[in-house]
Amino acid sequence: MLLATAAAVAALTLSAPQPTTLITAYAASLQESEVLLSGTFEGREGKRGQGTARIVREGERMFLEFEGFRTSRGPQLEVWITDRTVRRNEDVKGSGYVDLGDLESHRRGTQRYELPEGFDLSSAASVTIWCEPFEILFASADLS
């Protein structure tokens, strides 16, 4: 019985992914991402905002990624990419935008949103965190 248990533990140990293998796979996935645009979040209209936004390409697909992200809490916060820089509520109302859906979390640092197929990078001036029900700008990041 003891010998069988030792053999089972040894088999599990040998089949478990090794940390260096996982690190190598993660590093390879990062190298496959090409950063196309990036910017730093700032709070707007009296709200908090921090972290980095970047648009990356992976093969044929593009993603918007947040790193170290935080903003103030609010109802129905949405993630938009606007076609001009945004500083005030009025800037958002007059801009064209691509709505990427609901913000995953106002406190989670890392988030990722897939951009629609055929997304035009030349129309990406700012990433905007927008409260649709009250039409309030929470945070934005100018992209360059």
Secondary structure, 3 states (H helix, E strand, C coil): CHHHHHHHHHHHHHHCCCHHHHHHHHHHHHHCCEEEEEEEEEECCCCCEEEEEEEEEECCEEEEEEEEEEECCCCCEEEEEECCCCCCHHHHHCCCEEEEEECCCCCCCCEEEECCCCCCHHHCCEEEEEECCCCEEEEEEECC
